[in-house]
Amino acid sequence: MGKKKKTEDKKKEGPTSLFILSETNFIRRATKFLIEWPPFEYTVLLTIIANCVVLAVERPLPNGDKTELARQLEATESYFLGIFTVETSLKILAQGFVLHPGSYLRNMWNIMDFVVVVTGCMTILVEKSVPFDLRMLRSFRCLRPLKMVSKVPSLQVVLKSIFKALAPLMQIGLLVMFAILIFAIIGLEFYSGELHKTCYSIQDLNEMVTEGRLQVPCNADDKSVAPPGSFSCDPEISICLEKWGGPNYGITSFDNIIYAMLTVFQCITMEGWTPILYWTDDALGNINSIYFVPLIVIGSFFMLNLVLGVLSGEFSNERTRVERRETFRKLRMKENFSKAFEGYFQWIIRAGRDPTQSL
């Protein structure tokens, strides 16, 4: 009976931390109180911000030289790493390391913090023992600002929303790719080889005549035979020849499916799509709005906005989940407080009774 009672008591205590510290251990309870203490959390948060500022103001010089300020800032590296190491150690003592649910490495954000601390410790240890330059290890310091995510719940909501939106975003990406392919094939039919004509000087057929400072496609030498809106060369000084590489060294073109897809993608991002429209107008006349207006409406206004819709939906769902989890946590805390208060009240009542009656 005594062994059975001890086993039940052990189960009630919960899993131990590092196989040593039970739930009722004074050290574990003290570390739990400390890591949940708001001043401690704010101190760690301010340390992360200060470390980010130090990383931002660092100014590397040629040949590995360092300014006096850089040396002073580098000296603070061990202090920052020491604070982060203490925080990690306290959390491992309070929560356990990895084996049981709720332990330190069962949390994704804690894994990120642990990687930052371990890489920082490795950098300092290796720098002291190895004489050559270790820029690759020092580059891991750029992960330090990621610790901010584990301290700010709103950032966690945003990142979780992005991660959970990856699968729907892949489906939307396939849809956008299909639309790009369709418009690229249509562009091949309309504009293949049409952007390679430009004006060349009559005196030197290797010298291009620019419109202002830019080379533009042309349609013909004679305006009377050119379509409305197209560009014609000045017959007195130039001639329209088809031996130009094309805009942007021939990359912005519809000569093959790869270049056509790149050009269509540039158009749907709405970054520099108007020059492409003007180039096609110069080459063929002002009928190209029939192609470019549906491309912008479908590709840019509709397809790409689906990405924003998915991200917005996932963000809303994740925020609702976090709010429900927080409500449940507060309810559990209230229930635990009520149970603890009731137990304490019963203990006071029993303590007031006669010991012979309590037996």
C-alpha positions as CSV (number, residue, x, y, z in Angstrom):
1,M,0.0,0.0,0.0
2,G,2.8,2.4,0.9
3,K,4.6,1.8,-2.5
4,K,1.4,2.3,-4.4
5,K,0.8,5.6,-2.6
6,K,4.3,6.8,-3.4
7,T,3.8,5.9,-7.1
8,E,0.6,7.9,-7.2
9,D,2.2,10.8,-5.5
10,K,5.0,10.7,-8.1
11,K,2.6,10.8,-11.0
12,K,0.8,13.8,-9.4
13,E,4.2,15.6,-9.2
14,G,4.7,15.5,-13.0
15,P,7.9,14.8,-14.9
16,T,11.2,15.7,-13.5
17,S,13.6,18.3,-15.0
18,L,16.9,16.7,-16.2
19,F,16.0,13.6,-14.2
20,I,16.8,15.4,-11.0
21,L,14.4,18.2,-10.2
22,S,10.8,17.3,-9.4
23,E,7.9,19.7,-9.7
24,T,8.0,20.4,-6.0
25,N,11.8,21.1,-5.9
26,F,12.6,24.5,-4.6
27,I,15.2,25.3,-7.3
28,R,12.7,24.3,-10.1
29,R,9.9,26.4,-8.5
30,A,12.3,29.3,-8.1
31,T,13.4,29.2,-11.8
32,K,9.8,28.9,-12.9
33,F,8.9,32.0,-11.0
34,L,11.9,33.8,-12.3
35,I,11.4,33.1,-16.0
36,E,7.7,34.1,-15.7
37,W,8.5,37.2,-13.7
38,P,7.8,40.3,-16.0
39,P,10.9,42.3,-15.0
40,F,13.1,39.3,-16.1
41,E,11.3,39.0,-19.4
42,Y,11.7,42.8,-20.0
43,T,15.3,42.6,-19.1
44,V,15.9,39.8,-21.7
45,L,13.9,41.8,-24.3
46,L,16.0,44.9,-23.7
47,T,19.2,42.9,-24.0
48,I,18.0,41.5,-27.4
49,I,17.3,45.1,-28.6
50,A,20.7,46.3,-27.3
51,N,22.4,43.4,-29.1
52,C,20.6,44.3,-32.3
53,V,21.8,47.9,-32.0
54,V,25.4,46.8,-31.4
55,L,25.3,44.6,-34.5
56,A,23.8,47.4,-36.5
57,V,26.4,50.0,-35.7
58,E,29.3,47.8,-36.4
59,R,31.5,49.2,-39.2
60,P,34.0,46.7,-40.7
61,L,37.2,48.1,-42.2
62,P,39.5,46.7,-45.0
63,N,42.2,44.2,-44.1
64,G,40.5,43.3,-40.9
65,D,41.2,46.6,-39.2
66,K,38.9,47.8,-36.4
67,T,38.0,51.1,-35.0
68,E,38.2,51.8,-31.2
69,L,34.4,51.7,-31.1
70,A,34.3,48.4,-32.9
71,R,36.7,46.9,-30.3
72,Q,34.6,48.1,-27.5
73,L,31.4,46.8,-29.1
74,E,33.1,43.4,-29.7
75,A,34.0,43.2,-26.0
76,T,30.2,43.3,-25.2
77,E,29.7,40.1,-27.2
78,S,30.5,37.8,-24.3
79,Y,28.2,39.8,-21.9
80,F,25.2,39.4,-24.3
81,L,25.9,35.8,-24.9
82,G,26.2,35.2,-21.1
83,I,22.8,36.7,-20.5
84,F,21.2,34.6,-23.3
85,T,23.0,31.5,-21.9
86,V,21.7,32.1,-18.4
87,E,18.1,32.6,-19.7
88,T,18.4,29.3,-21.7
89,S,19.8,27.4,-18.6
90,L,17.0,28.8,-16.4
91,K,14.3,27.7,-18.9
92,I,15.8,24.2,-19.2
93,L,15.9,23.9,-15.4
94,A,12.3,25.0,-15.1
95,Q,10.8,23.2,-18.0
96,G,13.0,20.2,-18.6
97,F,15.1,19.7,-21.7
98,V,13.4,17.6,-24.4
99,L,11.9,14.3,-23.2
100,H,8.5,15.2,-21.8
101,P,5.7,17.3,-23.3
102,G,6.0,21.0,-22.4
103,S,9.8,20.8,-22.1
104,Y,12.2,23.4,-23.5
105,L,13.0,21.9,-26.9
106,R,9.4,20.9,-27.6
107,N,8.7,24.6,-28.4
108,M,9.7,25.8,-31.9
109,W,10.7,29.3,-30.6
110,N,12.8,27.8,-27.9
111,I,14.6,25.7,-30.5
112,M,15.4,28.9,-32.4
113,D,16.8,30.5,-29.2
114,F,18.8,27.4,-28.4
115,V,20.4,27.4,-31.8
116,V,21.4,31.1,-31.4
117,V,23.0,30.4,-28.0
118,V,24.8,27.2,-29.1
119,T,26.3,28.9,-32.3
120,G,27.3,31.9,-30.2
121,C,29.1,29.7,-27.7
122,M,30.8,27.7,-30.5
123,T,32.0,31.0,-32.1
124,I,33.7,32.2,-28.9
125,L,35.2,28.8,-28.1
126,V,36.6,28.2,-31.6
127,E,37.9,31.8,-31.9
128,K,40.0,31.2,-28.7
129,S,41.4,27.9,-29.9
130,V,41.8,28.5,-33.7
131,P,44.0,31.4,-35.0
132,F,42.5,31.9,-38.5
133,D,39.6,34.0,-39.6
134,L,36.2,32.6,-38.7
135,R,33.8,34.9,-40.6
136,M,31.4,32.1,-41.3
137,L,30.8,31.4,-37.7
138,R,30.5,35.1,-36.9
139,S,27.8,35.4,-39.5
140,F,25.6,33.3,-37.2
141,R,25.3,36.5,-35.1
142,C,22.7,37.7,-37.6
143,L,20.3,35.1,-36.0
144,R,20.3,37.1,-32.7
145,P,17.4,39.4,-33.8
146,L,15.3,36.2,-34.3
147,K,15.2,35.9,-30.5
148,M,12.8,38.9,-30.6
149,V,10.2,36.6,-32.1
150,S,10.1,34.3,-29.1
151,K,9.5,37.4,-26.8
152,V,6.8,39.1,-28.9
153,P,3.6,37.1,-29.3
154,S,2.3,39.2,-32.2
155,L,5.4,38.3,-34.2
156,Q,4.8,34.7,-33.5
157,V,1.3,35.0,-34.9
158,V,2.6,36.5,-38.1
159,L,5.3,33.9,-38.6
160,K,2.9,31.0,-37.8
161,S,0.4,32.5,-40.3
162,I,3.1,32.5,-43.0
163,F,4.2,28.9,-42.3
164,K,0.6,27.6,-42.3
165,A,-0.1,29.6,-45.5
166,L,2.7,27.8,-47.4
167,A,0.6,25.0,-48.7
168,P,-2.3,27.2,-50.1
169,L,0.4,29.6,-51.5
170,M,1.9,26.7,-53.4
171,Q,-1.5,26.0,-55.0
172,I,-1.9,29.7,-55.9
173,G,1.7,29.7,-57.2
174,L,0.7,26.9,-59.6
175,L,-2.3,28.9,-60.7
176,V,-0.2,32.0,-61.3
177,M,2.4,29.9,-63.2
178,F,-0.4,28.5,-65.4
179,A,-1.7,32.1,-66.2
180,I,1.9,33.2,-67.0
181,L,2.4,30.3,-69.3
182,I,-0.9,31.0,-71.2
183,F,0.0,34.7,-71.7
184,A,3.5,33.8,-72.6
185,I,2.3,31.5,-75.4
186,I,-0.1,34.3,-76.7
187,G,2.9,36.7,-76.5
188,L,4.9,34.3,-78.6
189,E,2.3,34.4,-81.3
190,F,2.0,38.2,-81.3
191,Y,5.5,39.5,-80.6
192,S,8.1,36.8,-81.5
193,G,11.0,38.5,-83.3
194,E,9.2,41.9,-83.4
195,L,11.4,43.8,-81.0
196,H,14.7,43.4,-83.0
197,K,14.2,46.3,-85.5
198,T,15.7,49.7,-84.7
199,C,17.0,52.7,-86.6
200,Y,20.6,52.6,-87.9
201,S,22.5,55.5,-89.4
202,I,22.6,55.6,-93.2
203,Q,26.3,56.7,-93.0
204,D,27.3,53.9,-90.7
205,L,25.0,50.8,-90.6
206,N,26.6,49.7,-87.4
207,E,25.7,52.9,-85.5
208,M,22.2,52.9,-83.9
209,V,20.2,56.2,-84.0
210,T,18.6,56.7,-80.6
211,E,15.3,58.4,-79.7
212,G,16.6,60.8,-77.1
213,R,19.1,58.6,-75.2
214,L,17.2,55.3,-75.7
215,Q,17.1,52.7,-78.4
216,V,13.5,51.9,-79.3
217,P,12.1,49.4,-81.8
218,C,10.9,50.6,-85.1
219,N,8.4,49.4,-87.7
220,A,9.4,50.9,-91.0
221,D,11.2,53.7,-92.8
222,D,8.1,55.2,-94.3
223,K,5.4,56.6,-92.0
224,S,2.8,56.1,-94.8
225,V,3.1,52.3,-94.6
226,A,3.6,52.1,-90.8
227,P,0.6,51.2,-88.6
228,P,-0.9,54.0,-86.5
229,G,1.1,54.5,-83.3
230,S,4.2,52.7,-84.5
231,F,7.6,54.3,-84.6
232,S,9.2,55.1,-88.0
233,C,12.8,56.1,-88.7
234,D,13.7,59.4,-90.2
235,P,14.5,58.4,-93.8
236,E,16.9,61.3,-94.3
237,I,19.4,60.1,-91.6
238,S,18.4,56.5,-90.7
239,I,17.1,53.2,-91.8
240,C,15.0,50.5,-90.0
241,L,17.0,47.3,-89.8
242,E,16.3,44.0,-88.0
243,K,19.7,43.3,-86.4
244,W,19.3,44.8,-82.9
245,G,19.5,42.5,-79.9
246,G,16.4,44.0,-78.4
247,P,15.5,45.9,-75.2
248,N,17.6,44.9,-72.1
249,Y,20.1,43.0,-74.3
250,G,17.3,40.9,-75.7
251,I,16.0,39.6,-72.4
252,T,12.8,41.6,-72.5
253,S,11.3,39.9,-75.5
254,F,8.9,37.1,-76.7
255,D,11.4,35.2,-78.8
256,N,11.2,32.0,-76.8
257,I,9.0,30.6,-74.0
258,I,11.6,31.4,-71.2
259,Y,12.0,35.0,-72.2
260,A,8.3,35.3,-72.8
261,M,7.5,34.0,-69.3
262,L,10.0,36.4,-67.7
263,T,8.5,39.3,-69.6
264,V,5.0,38.4,-68.6
265,F,6.1,38.0,-64.9
266,Q,7.6,41.4,-65.0
267,C,4.4,42.8,-66.4
268,I,2.2,41.2,-63.7
269,T,4.4,42.6,-60.9
270,M,3.7,46.0,-62.5
271,E,7.4,46.9,-62.3
272,G,8.4,48.5,-65.6
273,W,5.5,47.1,-67.6
274,T,4.7,50.4,-69.3
275,P,8.0,50.6,-71.3
276,I,7.3,47.0,-72.6
277,L,3.8,48.2,-73.8
278,Y,5.4,51.3,-75.5
279,W,8.1,49.1,-77.2
280,T,5.4,46.8,-78.6
281,D,3.5,49.9,-79.7
282,D,6.6,51.2,-81.4
283,A,7.1,47.9,-83.2
284,L,3.5,47.0,-84.2
285,G,1.2,50.0,-83.5
286,N,-1.2,51.0,-80.8
287,I,-3.3,47.8,-80.7
288,N,-1.3,46.1,-78.0
289,S,-3.7,47.2,-75.2
290,I,-5.8,44.2,-76.2
291,Y,-3.0,42.0,-74.8
292,F,-1.6,44.1,-71.9
293,V,-4.9,45.3,-70.3
294,P,-6.2,41.7,-69.7
295,L,-2.7,40.7,-68.6
296,I,-2.5,43.4,-65.9
297,V,-6.2,42.9,-64.8
298,I,-6.0,39.1,-64.5
299,G,-2.3,38.7,-63.6
300,S,-1.7,41.6,-61.2
301,F,-5.1,42.8,-59.9
302,F,-6.6,39.3,-59.4
303,M,-3.9,36.5,-59.3
304,L,-1.3,38.3,-57.1
305,N,-4.0,39.6,-54.7
306,L,-5.0,35.9,-54.0
307,V,-1.7,35.7,-52.1
308,L,-2.7,38.6,-49.9
309,G,-6.1,37.0,-49.4
310,V,-4.6,33.7,-48.3
311,L,-2.1,35.4,-45.9
312,S,-4.9,37.5,-44.4
313,G,-7.2,34.5,-43.9
314,E,-4.4,32.5,-42.2
315,F,-3.5,35.5,-40.0
316,S,-7.1,35.9,-38.9
317,N,-7.4,32.1,-38.1
318,E,-4.1,32.1,-36.2
319,R,-5.1,35.1,-34.2
320,T,-8.4,33.5,-33.3
321,R,-6.5,30.3,-32.2
322,V,-4.2,32.4,-30.0
323,E,-7.0,34.2,-28.4
324,R,-8.9,31.0,-27.6
325,R,-5.7,29.4,-26.2
326,E,-5.1,32.5,-24.0
327,T,-8.7,32.4,-22.8
328,F,-8.3,28.7,-22.0
329,R,-5.0,29.3,-20.2
330,K,-6.6,32.0,-18.0
331,L,-9.5,29.7,-17.2
332,R,-7.1,27.0,-16.2
333,M,-5.2,29.4,-14.0
334,K,-8.4,30.5,-12.3
335,E,-9.5,26.8,-11.7
336,N,-6.0,26.0,-10.3
337,F,-6.2,29.0,-8.0
338,S,-9.7,28.0,-6.8
339,K,-8.5,24.4,-6.1
340,A,-5.4,25.7,-4.3
341,F,-7.5,28.1,-2.2
342,E,-10.1,25.3,-1.4
343,G,-7.3,23.0,-0.4
344,Y,-5.7,25.6,1.8
345,F,-9.1,26.4,3.4
346,Q,-9.7,22.7,4.1
347,W,-6.2,22.4,5.6
348,I,-7.0,25.3,7.9
349,I,-10.3,23.7,9.0
350,R,-8.5,20.3,9.6
351,A,-5.7,22.1,11.5
352,G,-8.4,23.6,13.9
353,R,-9.8,20.2,14.7
354,D,-8.6,18.0,17.5
355,P,-5.8,15.7,16.3
356,T,-7.5,12.6,17.7
357,Q,-10.7,13.5,15.6
358,S,-8.7,14.0,12.4
359,L,-7.4,10.5,12.7
